[in-house]
Amino acid sequence: MKKIMIDLDDTICTGGYLEVLNEYLGTNYTYDDLEDYYVESILKEDKLEEYLDHFYKYINVYDYVTIIPHAIEVIEKLTKKYDVYICSAYVDMRRPVESGRMATLKHQWISKNLPFIHPRKIILTGSKNLIECDIKIDDKFSNLKGYGETKLLLDTYHNQKYTEADLKERNVRRVKDWLEIEQLLLNEEVETLQ
């Protein structure tokens, strides 16, 4: 049985980070205002430290997220054909100690919203490239390094800068949504994706 590693943030659930930042600042930023993966990159340096302290002490970002359409039902279908693991990074090198709290919050969200995923199949790490798998599904291009004969990049605001040449160089295929993932992994042979 082939092993699939699926990311959490902006792959299964989305939002939260921008909503929390807007609430903290009293602003109305949208994803069109962002140029970077990290939403707080729009903050000035003097505000960033204060915001990160607040975020890691008081915020559960998973109270603000929404589930990406069709993600849960497609993942549940995938578990019938594949050995599925949810793998999420939680270490923020700007706050390595404080960000440890994120591991608990992520685990709780996954357990509640993906009850068909065994707790031993939840991997919380800082180095996704070390995880051996056959198929990777992620929204962050840099997380598609390392293992994985099939690598699917879920289309989102922060990965638009990667060209077809970039994707080809790393053997990555861009997918627009979970219905396309379902079509590729459940209705076609994965070998044809190579």
BALUMLO-155309 format. One record per residue (C-alpha): y, x, z; residue in one letter. Coordinates in nm, 2 decimals. Layout:
REM BALUMLO-155309
<r><c2>Y</c2><c1>X</c1><c3>Z</c3><residu>A</residu></r>
...
//
This chain:
REM BALUMLO-155309
<r><c2>0.00</c2><c1>0.00</c1><c3>0.00</c3><residu>M</residu></r>
<r><c2>0.34</c2><c1>0.14</c1><c3>-0.10</c3><residu>K</residu></r>
<r><c2>0.59</c2><c1>0.21</c1><c3>0.17</c3><residu>K</residu></r>
<r><c2>0.95</c2><c1>0.07</c1><c3>0.14</c3><residu>I</residu></r>
<r><c2>1.24</c2><c1>0.19</c1><c3>0.35</c3><residu>M</residu></r>
<r><c2>1.53</c2><c1>-0.07</c1><c3>0.35</c3><residu>I</residu></r>
<r><c2>1.87</c2><c1>0.00</c1><c3>0.50</c3><residu>D</residu></r>
<r><c2>2.05</c2><c1>-0.25</c1><c3>0.72</c3><residu>L</residu></r>
<r><c2>2.43</c2><c1>-0.23</c1><c3>0.69</c3><residu>D</residu></r>
<r><c2>2.57</c2><c1>-0.35</c1><c3>0.36</c3><residu>D</residu></r>
<r><c2>2.21</c2><c1>-0.39</c1><c3>0.24</c3><residu>T</residu></r>
<r><c2>2.07</c2><c1>-0.67</c1><c3>0.45</c3><residu>I</residu></r>
<r><c2>2.39</c2><c1>-0.77</c1><c3>0.64</c3><residu>C</residu></r>
<r><c2>2.75</c2><c1>-0.71</c1><c3>0.55</c3><residu>T</residu></r>
<r><c2>3.10</c2><c1>-0.74</c1><c3>0.69</c3><residu>G</residu></r>
<r><c2>3.18</c2><c1>-0.70</c1><c3>1.05</c3><residu>G</residu></r>
<r><c2>3.35</c2><c1>-0.36</c1><c3>1.04</c3><residu>Y</residu></r>
<r><c2>3.65</c2><c1>-0.47</c1><c3>0.84</c3><residu>L</residu></r>
<r><c2>3.67</c2><c1>-0.80</c1><c3>1.04</c3><residu>E</residu></r>
<r><c2>3.67</c2><c1>-0.60</c1><c3>1.37</c3><residu>V</residu></r>
<r><c2>3.93</c2><c1>-0.36</c1><c3>1.24</c3><residu>L</residu></r>
<r><c2>4.16</c2><c1>-0.65</c1><c3>1.13</c3><residu>N</residu></r>
<r><c2>4.12</c2><c1>-0.82</c1><c3>1.47</c3><residu>E</residu></r>
<r><c2>4.20</c2><c1>-0.50</c1><c3>1.65</c3><residu>Y</residu></r>
<r><c2>4.51</c2><c1>-0.42</c1><c3>1.44</c3><residu>L</residu></r>
<r><c2>4.62</c2><c1>-0.78</c1><c3>1.37</c3><residu>G</residu></r>
<r><c2>4.60</c2><c1>-0.72</c1><c3>1.00</c3><residu>T</residu></r>
<r><c2>4.45</c2><c1>-0.88</c1><c3>0.69</c3><residu>N</residu></r>
<r><c2>4.30</c2><c1>-0.59</c1><c3>0.50</c3><residu>Y</residu></r>
<r><c2>4.04</c2><c1>-0.68</c1><c3>0.24</c3><residu>T</residu></r>
<r><c2>3.77</c2><c1>-0.47</c1><c3>0.07</c3><residu>Y</residu></r>
<r><c2>4.01</c2><c1>-0.42</c1><c3>-0.22</c3><residu>D</residu></r>
<r><c2>4.22</c2><c1>-0.21</c1><c3>0.01</c3><residu>D</residu></r>
<r><c2>3.94</c2><c1>0.03</c1><c3>0.09</c3><residu>L</residu></r>
<r><c2>3.86</c2><c1>0.35</c1><c3>-0.10</c3><residu>E</residu></r>
<r><c2>3.60</c2><c1>0.49</c1><c3>0.14</c3><residu>D</residu></r>
<r><c2>3.27</c2><c1>0.40</c1><c3>0.29</c3><residu>Y</residu></r>
<r><c2>3.43</c2><c1>0.39</c1><c3>0.64</c3><residu>Y</residu></r>
<r><c2>3.67</c2><c1>0.10</c1><c3>0.68</c3><residu>V</residu></r>
<r><c2>3.86</c2><c1>0.28</c1><c3>0.95</c3><residu>E</residu></r>
<r><c2>3.96</c2><c1>0.54</c1><c3>0.69</c3><residu>S</residu></r>
<r><c2>4.27</c2><c1>0.33</c1><c3>0.63</c3><residu>I</residu></r>
<r><c2>4.39</c2><c1>0.41</c1><c3>0.98</c3><residu>L</residu></r>
<r><c2>4.63</c2><c1>0.70</c1><c3>1.05</c3><residu>K</residu></r>
<r><c2>4.48</c2><c1>0.99</c1><c3>1.24</c3><residu>E</residu></r>
<r><c2>4.67</c2><c1>0.90</c1><c3>1.56</c3><residu>D</residu></r>
<r><c2>4.53</c2><c1>0.55</c1><c3>1.57</c3><residu>K</residu></r>
<r><c2>4.17</c2><c1>0.65</c1><c3>1.47</c3><residu>L</residu></r>
<r><c2>4.08</c2><c1>0.80</c1><c3>1.81</c3><residu>E</residu></r>
<r><c2>4.20</c2><c1>0.50</c1><c3>2.00</c3><residu>E</residu></r>
<r><c2>4.02</c2><c1>0.26</c1><c3>1.77</c3><residu>Y</residu></r>
<r><c2>3.69</c2><c1>0.45</c1><c3>1.79</c3><residu>L</residu></r>
<r><c2>3.71</c2><c1>0.45</c1><c3>2.17</c3><residu>D</residu></r>
<r><c2>3.77</c2><c1>0.07</c1><c3>2.16</c3><residu>H</residu></r>
<r><c2>3.50</c2><c1>0.01</c1><c3>1.90</c3><residu>F</residu></r>
<r><c2>3.22</c2><c1>0.20</c1><c3>2.08</c3><residu>Y</residu></r>
<r><c2>3.30</c2><c1>0.07</c1><c3>2.42</c3><residu>K</residu></r>
<r><c2>3.36</c2><c1>-0.30</c1><c3>2.36</c3><residu>Y</residu></r>
<r><c2>3.25</c2><c1>-0.41</c1><c3>2.01</c3><residu>I</residu></r>
<r><c2>2.92</c2><c1>-0.55</c1><c3>1.89</c3><residu>N</residu></r>
<r><c2>2.99</c2><c1>-0.54</c1><c3>1.52</c3><residu>V</residu></r>
<r><c2>2.67</c2><c1>-0.75</c1><c3>1.46</c3><residu>Y</residu></r>
<r><c2>2.85</c2><c1>-1.05</c1><c3>1.61</c3><residu>D</residu></r>
<r><c2>3.07</c2><c1>-1.04</c1><c3>1.30</c3><residu>Y</residu></r>
<r><c2>2.82</c2><c1>-0.97</c1><c3>1.02</c3><residu>V</residu></r>
<r><c2>2.68</c2><c1>-1.21</c1><c3>0.76</c3><residu>T</residu></r>
<r><c2>2.35</c2><c1>-1.19</c1><c3>0.59</c3><residu>I</residu></r>
<r><c2>2.36</c2><c1>-1.09</c1><c3>0.23</c3><residu>I</residu></r>
<r><c2>2.23</c2><c1>-1.38</c1><c3>0.02</c3><residu>P</residu></r>
<r><c2>1.85</c2><c1>-1.39</c1><c3>-0.03</c3><residu>H</residu></r>
<r><c2>1.80</c2><c1>-1.06</c1><c3>0.17</c3><residu>A</residu></r>
<r><c2>1.58</c2><c1>-1.21</c1><c3>0.45</c3><residu>I</residu></r>
<r><c2>1.36</c2><c1>-1.42</c1><c3>0.23</c3><residu>E</residu></r>
<r><c2>1.30</c2><c1>-1.14</c1><c3>-0.03</c3><residu>V</residu></r>
<r><c2>1.22</c2><c1>-0.89</c1><c3>0.25</c3><residu>I</residu></r>
<r><c2>0.97</c2><c1>-1.13</c1><c3>0.40</c3><residu>E</residu></r>
<r><c2>0.81</c2><c1>-1.17</c1><c3>0.06</c3><residu>K</residu></r>
<r><c2>0.80</c2><c1>-0.79</c1><c3>0.02</c3><residu>L</residu></r>
<r><c2>0.61</c2><c1>-0.76</c1><c3>0.35</c3><residu>T</residu></r>
<r><c2>0.32</c2><c1>-0.94</c1><c3>0.18</c3><residu>K</residu></r>
<r><c2>0.28</c2><c1>-0.67</c1><c3>-0.09</c3><residu>K</residu></r>
<r><c2>0.44</c2><c1>-0.36</c1><c3>0.07</c3><residu>Y</residu></r>
<r><c2>0.45</c2><c1>-0.17</c1><c3>0.40</c3><residu>D</residu></r>
<r><c2>0.82</c2><c1>-0.25</c1><c3>0.48</c3><residu>V</residu></r>
<r><c2>1.03</c2><c1>-0.05</c1><c3>0.73</c3><residu>Y</residu></r>
<r><c2>1.39</c2><c1>-0.12</c1><c3>0.82</c3><residu>I</residu></r>
<r><c2>1.57</c2><c1>0.22</c1><c3>0.85</c3><residu>C</residu></r>
<r><c2>1.93</c2><c1>0.24</c1><c3>0.97</c3><residu>S</residu></r>
<r><c2>2.16</c2><c1>0.53</c1><c3>1.06</c3><residu>A</residu></r>
<r><c2>2.34</c2><c1>0.49</c1><c3>1.39</c3><residu>Y</residu></r>
<r><c2>2.49</c2><c1>0.83</c1><c3>1.47</c3><residu>V</residu></r>
<r><c2>2.86</c2><c1>0.87</c1><c3>1.41</c3><residu>D</residu></r>
<r><c2>2.93</c2><c1>1.24</c1><c3>1.43</c3><residu>M</residu></r>
<r><c2>3.29</c2><c1>1.16</c1><c3>1.54</c3><residu>R</residu></r>
<r><c2>3.14</c2><c1>1.00</c1><c3>1.85</c3><residu>R</residu></r>
<r><c2>2.77</c2><c1>1.12</c1><c3>1.87</c3><residu>P</residu></r>
<r><c2>2.72</c2><c1>1.01</c1><c3>2.24</c3><residu>V</residu></r>
<r><c2>2.91</c2><c1>0.68</c1><c3>2.23</c3><residu>E</residu></r>
<r><c2>2.75</c2><c1>0.58</c1><c3>1.90</c3><residu>S</residu></r>
<r><c2>2.41</c2><c1>0.58</c1><c3>2.06</c3><residu>G</residu></r>
<r><c2>2.49</c2><c1>0.23</c1><c3>2.17</c3><residu>R</residu></r>
<r><c2>2.46</c2><c1>0.12</c1><c3>1.81</c3><residu>M</residu></r>
<r><c2>2.09</c2><c1>0.19</c1><c3>1.81</c3><residu>A</residu></r>
<r><c2>2.04</c2><c1>-0.09</c1><c3>2.07</c3><residu>T</residu></r>
<r><c2>2.27</c2><c1>-0.33</c1><c3>1.88</c3><residu>L</residu></r>
<r><c2>2.10</c2><c1>-0.27</c1><c3>1.55</c3><residu>K</residu></r>
<r><c2>1.75</c2><c1>-0.31</c1><c3>1.70</c3><residu>H</residu></r>
<r><c2>1.85</c2><c1>-0.64</c1><c3>1.86</c3><residu>Q</residu></r>
<r><c2>1.99</c2><c1>-0.77</c1><c3>1.54</c3><residu>W</residu></r>
<r><c2>1.69</c2><c1>-0.67</c1><c3>1.33</c3><residu>I</residu></r>
<r><c2>1.45</c2><c1>-0.82</c1><c3>1.59</c3><residu>S</residu></r>
<r><c2>1.64</c2><c1>-1.15</c1><c3>1.59</c3><residu>K</residu></r>
<r><c2>1.69</c2><c1>-1.19</c1><c3>1.22</c3><residu>N</residu></r>
<r><c2>1.38</c2><c1>-1.02</c1><c3>1.08</c3><residu>L</residu></r>
<r><c2>1.11</c2><c1>-1.13</c1><c3>1.33</c3><residu>P</residu></r>
<r><c2>0.84</c2><c1>-1.06</c1><c3>1.08</c3><residu>F</residu></r>
<r><c2>0.92</c2><c1>-0.69</c1><c3>1.09</c3><residu>I</residu></r>
<r><c2>0.71</c2><c1>-0.52</c1><c3>1.37</c3><residu>H</residu></r>
<r><c2>0.92</c2><c1>-0.33</c1><c3>1.62</c3><residu>P</residu></r>
<r><c2>0.73</c2><c1>-0.01</c1><c3>1.53</c3><residu>R</residu></r>
<r><c2>0.87</c2><c1>-0.05</c1><c3>1.17</c3><residu>K</residu></r>
<r><c2>1.23</c2><c1>-0.03</c1><c3>1.28</c3><residu>I</residu></r>
<r><c2>1.35</c2><c1>0.33</c1><c3>1.23</c3><residu>I</residu></r>
<r><c2>1.69</c2><c1>0.42</c1><c3>1.38</c3><residu>L</residu></r>
<r><c2>1.80</c2><c1>0.77</c1><c3>1.27</c3><residu>T</residu></r>
<r><c2>2.07</c2><c1>1.00</c1><c3>1.16</c3><residu>G</residu></r>
<r><c2>1.87</c2><c1>1.16</c1><c3>0.88</c3><residu>S</residu></r>
<r><c2>1.72</c2><c1>0.91</c1><c3>0.64</c3><residu>K</residu></r>
<r><c2>1.63</c2><c1>1.18</c1><c3>0.39</c3><residu>N</residu></r>
<r><c2>1.35</c2><c1>1.28</c1><c3>0.62</c3><residu>L</residu></r>
<r><c2>1.17</c2><c1>0.95</c1><c3>0.61</c3><residu>I</residu></r>
<r><c2>0.87</c2><c1>0.95</c1><c3>0.37</c3><residu>E</residu></r>
<r><c2>0.85</c2><c1>0.64</c1><c3>0.16</c3><residu>C</residu></r>
<r><c2>0.77</c2><c1>0.53</c1><c3>-0.20</c3><residu>D</residu></r>
<r><c2>1.07</c2><c1>0.30</c1><c3>-0.24</c3><residu>I</residu></r>
<r><c2>1.42</c2><c1>0.32</c1><c3>-0.09</c3><residu>K</residu></r>
<r><c2>1.67</c2><c1>0.04</c1><c3>-0.09</c3><residu>I</residu></r>
<r><c2>2.02</c2><c1>0.14</c1><c3>0.03</c3><residu>D</residu></r>
<r><c2>2.39</c2><c1>0.08</c1><c3>-0.05</c3><residu>D</residu></r>
<r><c2>2.49</c2><c1>0.43</c1><c3>0.02</c3><residu>K</residu></r>
<r><c2>2.42</c2><c1>0.68</c1><c3>-0.26</c3><residu>F</residu></r>
<r><c2>2.39</c2><c1>0.98</c1><c3>-0.03</c3><residu>S</residu></r>
<r><c2>2.11</c2><c1>0.80</c1><c3>0.16</c3><residu>N</residu></r>
<r><c2>1.90</c2><c1>0.80</c1><c3>-0.16</c3><residu>L</residu></r>
<r><c2>1.83</c2><c1>1.17</c1><c3>-0.13</c3><residu>K</residu></r>
<r><c2>1.49</c2><c1>1.30</c1><c3>-0.04</c3><residu>G</residu></r>
<r><c2>1.17</c2><c1>1.10</c1><c3>-0.06</c3><residu>Y</residu></r>
<r><c2>1.12</c2><c1>0.80</c1><c3>-0.27</c3><residu>G</residu></r>
<r><c2>0.98</c2><c1>0.77</c1><c3>-0.62</c3><residu>E</residu></r>
<r><c2>1.18</c2><c1>0.45</c1><c3>-0.67</c3><residu>T</residu></r>
<r><c2>1.54</c2><c1>0.44</c1><c3>-0.54</c3><residu>K</residu></r>
<r><c2>1.75</c2><c1>0.12</c1><c3>-0.56</c3><residu>L</residu></r>
<r><c2>2.12</c2><c1>0.13</c1><c3>-0.50</c3><residu>L</residu></r>
<r><c2>2.25</c2><c1>-0.21</c1><c3>-0.39</c3><residu>L</residu></r>
<r><c2>2.59</c2><c1>-0.26</c1><c3>-0.57</c3><residu>D</residu></r>
<r><c2>2.88</c2><c1>-0.28</c1><c3>-0.33</c3><residu>T</residu></r>
<r><c2>3.25</c2><c1>-0.20</c1><c3>-0.31</c3><residu>Y</residu></r>
<r><c2>3.21</c2><c1>0.16</c1><c3>-0.19</c3><residu>H</residu></r>
<r><c2>2.95</c2><c1>0.28</c1><c3>-0.44</c3><residu>N</residu></r>
<r><c2>3.14</c2><c1>0.19</c1><c3>-0.76</c3><residu>Q</residu></r>
<r><c2>3.25</c2><c1>0.55</c1><c3>-0.82</c3><residu>K</residu></r>
<r><c2>2.90</c2><c1>0.66</c1><c3>-0.91</c3><residu>Y</residu></r>
<r><c2>2.84</c2><c1>0.68</c1><c3>-1.28</c3><residu>T</residu></r>
<r><c2>2.52</c2><c1>0.61</c1><c3>-1.47</c3><residu>E</residu></r>
<r><c2>2.48</c2><c1>0.99</c1><c3>-1.51</c3><residu>A</residu></r>
<r><c2>2.51</c2><c1>1.03</c1><c3>-1.13</c3><residu>D</residu></r>
<r><c2>2.24</c2><c1>0.77</c1><c3>-1.08</c3><residu>L</residu></r>
<r><c2>2.01</c2><c1>0.92</c1><c3>-1.35</c3><residu>K</residu></r>
<r><c2>2.04</c2><c1>1.27</c1><c3>-1.20</c3><residu>E</residu></r>
<r><c2>1.90</c2><c1>1.14</c1><c3>-0.87</c3><residu>R</residu></r>
<r><c2>1.66</c2><c1>0.89</c1><c3>-1.03</c3><residu>N</residu></r>
<r><c2>1.85</c2><c1>0.59</c1><c3>-0.88</c3><residu>V</residu></r>
<r><c2>1.87</c2><c1>0.25</c1><c3>-1.03</c3><residu>R</residu></r>
<r><c2>2.17</c2><c1>0.02</c1><c3>-0.94</c3><residu>R</residu></r>
<r><c2>2.07</c2><c1>-0.34</c1><c3>-0.85</c3><residu>V</residu></r>
<r><c2>2.33</c2><c1>-0.62</c1><c3>-0.83</c3><residu>K</residu></r>
<r><c2>2.16</c2><c1>-0.83</c1><c3>-0.56</c3><residu>D</residu></r>
<r><c2>1.84</c2><c1>-0.92</c1><c3>-0.37</c3><residu>W</residu></r>
<r><c2>1.72</c2><c1>-1.15</c1><c3>-0.65</c3><residu>L</residu></r>
<r><c2>1.71</c2><c1>-0.85</c1><c3>-0.89</c3><residu>E</residu></r>
<r><c2>1.52</c2><c1>-0.66</c1><c3>-0.62</c3><residu>I</residu></r>
<r><c2>1.27</c2><c1>-0.94</c1><c3>-0.60</c3><residu>E</residu></r>
<r><c2>1.23</c2><c1>-0.94</c1><c3>-0.98</c3><residu>Q</residu></r>
<r><c2>1.18</c2><c1>-0.57</c1><c3>-0.99</c3><residu>L</residu></r>
<r><c2>0.94</c2><c1>-0.53</c1><c3>-0.69</c3><residu>L</residu></r>
<r><c2>0.75</c2><c1>-0.85</c1><c3>-0.69</c3><residu>L</residu></r>
<r><c2>0.75</c2><c1>-0.96</c1><c3>-1.05</c3><residu>N</residu></r>
<r><c2>0.71</c2><c1>-0.63</c1><c3>-1.23</c3><residu>E</residu></r>
<r><c2>0.50</c2><c1>-0.32</c1><c3>-1.16</c3><residu>E</residu></r>
<r><c2>0.70</c2><c1>-0.06</c1><c3>-0.97</c3><residu>V</residu></r>
<r><c2>0.56</c2><c1>0.21</c1><c3>-1.20</c3><residu>E</residu></r>
<r><c2>0.78</c2><c1>0.07</c1><c3>-1.48</c3><residu>T</residu></r>
<r><c2>1.09</c2><c1>0.15</c1><c3>-1.29</c3><residu>L</residu></r>
<r><c2>1.05</c2><c1>0.53</c1><c3>-1.33</c3><residu>Q</residu></r>
//
